[in-house]
Amino acid sequence: MFLNHTITALTGMTSPLFPSPLLATVEAENSPIVLTGVLLSLVIIYLASKIGAEIAKRLDFPPVLGELVAGVIVGVSALHLIIFPESGLSASDSVVMTILEWINHLSPAAATSIFESQSEVISVLAELGVIILLFEIGLESDLRQLKEVGYQATIVACVGVAVPFAAGTVGLMTLFHVPAIPAIFAGAALTATSIGITSKVLSELGQLKSKEGQIIVGAAVIDDVLGIIVLAVVASLAKTGEIDVTNVIYLIVSATAFLIGSILLGGIFNKTFERIVNQLKTRGNIVIPAFIFAYFMAFLGNAIHLEAILGAFAAGLVLDESDARNELDELVKPVADLVVPIFFVTVGARADLGVLNPTVPENRAGLSIAVFLMVVAIVGKIVTGWSVFGQPGINRLAIGVGMIPRGEVGLVFAGIGSASGVLSKPLEVSIIIMVILTTFLAPPFLRLAFGEPVEPPSTGEPAREQPVLGGESQPTP
């Protein structure tokens, strides 16, 4: 791929099979510079993610939001430190490329080739990050808890997926004349719920063990499962560029069957995994087999025309039931800490907030879309509280508000939609703004819905720690 970029840049022609020796030599000479650009980009990404996460943490916001905002600052919207060719910018717009040109005295053609190649490497690392992110989310989604929360949480989750998805998709198509596939993608982004953020606030309020808290957490877990299936379907639709009812049915059935089949066969997978782990005596005896399984499941997801992330999520759900689960959780964290921030920062870096500048008349439609998505995102989740029945005196408003924050799962939708090219810039930025605002607004709204904070109830046993993306752990029921 790097060679193809060089050929295209230098000759205007693509010749992947028979490159000339001269062009091969030029590419070989540029390879160390590509690596230099990647390393400098990673330095910027890691600095931005850590500074952003620390600031967010000190302000009592989820660290993942700090990483996203930091990405916006270093990206196309502000500093131009991390930018990508698909945004319409060139090598001369990149601060990293300006530094490389100054150090290496590059020609414009060579700079363009290097810019495209190092951007592609960062994009691949970001995609690897989202695969590991979904593997980690799968490990956090306790199947035992899913089985215990009952039908009430299932109903809340289904309403919380169906209402915002339908309202968002239909509204974008009828009110804003957005094409069907981008509208479906944006509607799907409205379905997510962040279990980590909600659990954190419920724990602080001492409501994690309450009826409302149990329903919210259980529904959020089911929401994630349903959301990943929806994401696999809409991302596959984005690849074909058209809506074929037969294909949609195939995708829904195959995604559901793939996930349920993986869970049902989990006992066999787990026994095999545990036997392998017990036989290995060198470093990485747990984490390496786990990632082999996760990557293989991701490969299978792609092979049946779904998404790699669905396979990674299924692998996490399966290994969550293994005896090595607690140790695996701890071993996956450092790996996720290395690659997941690349995904979040690049999502923010790709978002051009300039398309929502109200002083530019062409941008006002994008602002209207952002407002519309925010209204649907909030109302579409609040109504879930009124889907609970047979529970007299239950705080329905609190249940609805607890489902509002989109968090990291919403960003996965935005990131994949951006990478697929299916989202326009205004629509992509509107989704990111919706994710940011719902995540910021949910904690204070949830506190208001429950009233004054109360002391956490004593259960007589230590709470199990659940990792929350962004560097903190929360107790779960």
Salt bridges, closest charged atoms under 4 A:
GLU54 OE1 - ARG58 NH1 2.48
ASP60 OD1 - LYS200 NZ 3.00
ASP60 OD2 - ARG447 NH2 3.66
GLU86 OE2 - ARG350 NH1 2.22
GLU116 OE1 - HIS5 ND1 3.28
GLU120 OE1 - HIS5 NE2 2.74
ASP142 OD1 - ARG144 NE 3.69
ASP142 OD2 - ARG464 NH1 2.33
GLU204 OE2 - LYS200 NZ 2.73
GLU204 OE1 - ARG447 NH2 2.67
ASP223 OD2 - LYS381 NZ 2.79
GLU307 OE2 - LYS239 NZ 2.99
ASP320 OD1 - ARG325 NE 2.55
GLU321 OE2 - ARG144 NH1 3.33
ASP329 OD2 - ARG325 NH1 2.67
GLU330 OE2 - LYS333 NZ 3.16
ASP352 OD2 - LYS425 NZ 3.98
GLU472 OE1 - LYS57 NZ 2.93
